[in-house]
Amino acid sequence: MLDQVAASVKGARVLDLFAGTGAIGLEALSRGARTADFVETRPSSLHALKANIALLRFLKQTRVFKRDALPFAEALGPDSYDIVFVDPPYESKMLDRVIASWREKQFSKILVAEHAKVHVLPKGKVKQTFEDTSVTIYSL
């Protein structure tokens, strides 16, 4: 987890959009996040996500939503979460839509976007690149 975000995790309400197996949200919980919600639609990922939550004994601190991440994000109100992690399929325009929705609704204090290095996004406060992957952090 990036140092800039790690400092904000303790006690945070976290959302993991396009959660997959839940690695990012579960990492946030292990670092002291108060709660983590996960949004995922693929059955195989949901199965792994739920198994990981149970294995790590985070059942009381988590909620899993079997929903499409875009409408979920677009329905959020201001300050719904402290930190939102978003990791959609690389080079899709879904990430652009989540960022636009975040800018309009300010549904979290921090938005952390993982994306392909070649995906051009609006300028964020911090950008780190690891091989073909970049992480851009937006904050209010």
N, C-alpha and C positions, 0 to 999 in steps of 0.2 A: 504494500500500500504506500502511496506517495507520502513523503514526510509532511507536505503542506496539508494533506487531508487527515493524516493519522492524528495530528494534534487536535482536530475537531471532532473525532469519533467518540470519545468518552462521553456517555450520557446522551448520545444523539439518537434521533429517530431517523432510520435509514430505509431507503427504498432501492431495491435492486431490480431495474427494468431489463427485460430480456435476460432473465436470471440464469438460464441454463441450469447447471448443477448447484448454483448458489454460492460459489466459491467467494465472491467478493462480499456479499452480504454476511456470510458466515464469518469471514475474516474480520469484518467490522464488529460483529458481536464478540468475537474472541478478544478484541481490543477494547471492549467496554461500551459498545453501543447499547443503548437502552432497549431498543426494539429494531427489528428488521422485517420489512414486508418484501415479498418476492412476487414478480409477475412473469409468468411463463405460459406458453401454450402447448409446446411439444410434449406428447405423452412420455417419451423416454426420458426427457430432461426432468419432467415433473416427478417421475418415479425416483430418479437419482436425487433430486433436490429434497424430497420428503425423507428419503432414507438418510441423507446427510444430516438433516435437521435432527432426526431422531437419534442418530449415532452420537452427535455432539451434545445432545440433551438441551436443545434450544427451543423446545416445543412451546413453552410459555411466553417466549419473547418474539415469536414469529407468526406471521400470517402468510399463506400462499394463495395467490389469486391466479386461477386458470383463465386468463384473459389476454386479449391482444394488448400489447404494451402501448400502442399509439393512442387509442381511445381512452385507456386508463390514465395516461399522462395528461391528455387534453381535458379530462374531467376533474383534475385536481384543482383545489382552491389555493389561494395564497398561504404560504407557510405550512403546508401539509406535512413536510418533512424538513429535517435539518440538512441531510445529505442525500442526493440521488445519484446512483451509479447507473450509467446506461452503456450497454455494449451490444448494439444491434448487429445484424449481419453486415460485414464490411462492405463499404462502397455503396450501400443502399441509401436512399434519400430519407429513410425513417429517422436517422439521427438528426438531420436538418429540421425535420418536423418537431422532434422532441425539444431541440434547442429553441426553436421559434416559440413553442408553447411555454417553455420555461421563462423566456424573456417577457412574454406577454402576461403570464399569470404569477410568476415568481413563487412557484410551488415549493421551493426549497432555498435555503441559504447558499448551498453549494451544489453544483452540478458537475459530475466527473464523467467525461465522455471518452471511452476507449474506441479507437477507430483506426482504419488503415492510414498509414503515413501519407498516402497520396490524396486522401480525402480532404479537400479544402473546406475549412469551417470558419465561422466568424472568429475573430481573434479572442482568445481567452487570456486569463491572467497568467497562467502557467502552462507550458507545453513541454512534455518530455517524450522522447522517442526511444524505442527499443526495437532495433532491427526494422521490421516492416510495420510496427505498431506504434501509434502515438496516443498519448493521453493529454487531453485538454481540460483544464479546470476553469469553470466559470463561478463567480461568486457575486453576491449582492453587495 
